[in-house]
Amino acid sequence: MVLLTGHLSDLTRLVEFARRTLRIVKQNLGWAIGYNVVAIPLAMAGHITPWMAAIGMSASSLLVVGNALRLTYERRAHRMLLAGD
């Protein structure tokens, strides 16, 4: 880790950001695993047609990407906050 500012307080913000990142990674993995645990057996049993499964998988991917993008928005808001100091 390289601290590019002269403020050690930024280190605590970085640790908090790392914790939020790990929390979102765990949420995304949980969602992806949960979706696959439910959707794959239903598709194998014929209860979901291939086009439904494809739409579901695309929606699942969009949900995961959207959830991960929350970090980008939080980071951008943090930069704007620092710029106002």
C-alpha positions in Angstrom: 0.0 0.0 0.0 1.3 3.4 -1.0 -0.1 6.5 0.8 0.1 9.3 -1.8 -1.0 12.0 0.6 0.6 13.3 3.8 -2.4 12.6 5.9 -2.4 9.4 7.9 -6.1 9.7 8.4 -6.5 8.7 4.7 -5.2 5.3 5.8 -8.2 4.6 8.0 -10.5 5.6 5.0 -8.6 3.2 2.8 -9.1 0.4 5.3 -12.9 1.1 5.5 -13.0 1.2 1.7 -11.3 -2.2 1.6 -13.9 -3.6 4.0 -16.8 -2.2 1.9 -15.2 -3.8 -1.2 -14.9 -7.2 0.5 -18.5 -6.9 1.7 -19.7 -6.2 -1.8 -17.6 -9.0 -3.3 -19.2 -11.4 -0.8 -22.7 -10.1 -1.7 -22.0 -10.7 -5.4 -20.6 -14.2 -4.8 -23.6 -15.0 -2.6 -26.1 -13.8 -5.3 -24.3 -15.6 -8.1 -24.1 -18.9 -6.2 -27.7 -18.5 -5.0 -29.0 -17.9 -8.5 -27.1 -20.8 -9.9 -28.2 -23.2 -7.1 -31.9 -22.3 -7.9 -31.8 -21.8 -11.7 -29.6 -24.7 -12.8 -31.8 -27.5 -11.3 -35.0 -25.8 -12.6 -33.5 -25.6 -16.1 -32.3 -29.2 -15.9 -35.8 -30.3 -14.9 -37.3 -28.4 -17.8 -39.2 -25.8 -15.7 -37.2 -23.0 -17.3 -36.8 -22.7 -21.0 -33.3 -21.8 -22.4 -34.4 -18.3 -23.3 -35.7 -17.7 -19.8 -32.4 -19.0 -18.3 -30.5 -16.7 -20.6 -32.5 -13.7 -19.6 -32.2 -14.7 -15.9 -28.4 -15.0 -16.2 -28.1 -11.7 -18.0 -30.2 -10.0 -15.2 -28.1 -11.7 -12.6 -24.9 -10.4 -14.2 -26.4 -6.9 -14.4 -27.3 -7.0 -10.7 -23.8 -8.1 -9.8 -22.2 -5.3 -11.9 -24.6 -2.7 -10.6 -23.8 -3.8 -7.0 -20.1 -3.5 -7.7 -20.6 0.0 -9.3 -21.7 1.2 -5.9 -18.1 1.4 -4.9 -17.3 3.7 -7.8 -20.1 6.1 -6.8 -19.0 6.1 -3.2 -15.4 6.7 -4.2 -16.4 9.6 -6.5 -18.5 11.1 -3.7 -15.6 10.8 -1.3 -13.3 12.6 -3.8 -15.8 15.4 -4.2 -15.9 15.7 -0.4 -12.1 15.9 -0.2 -12.0 18.5 -3.0 -14.3 20.7 -0.9 -11.8 20.7 2.0 
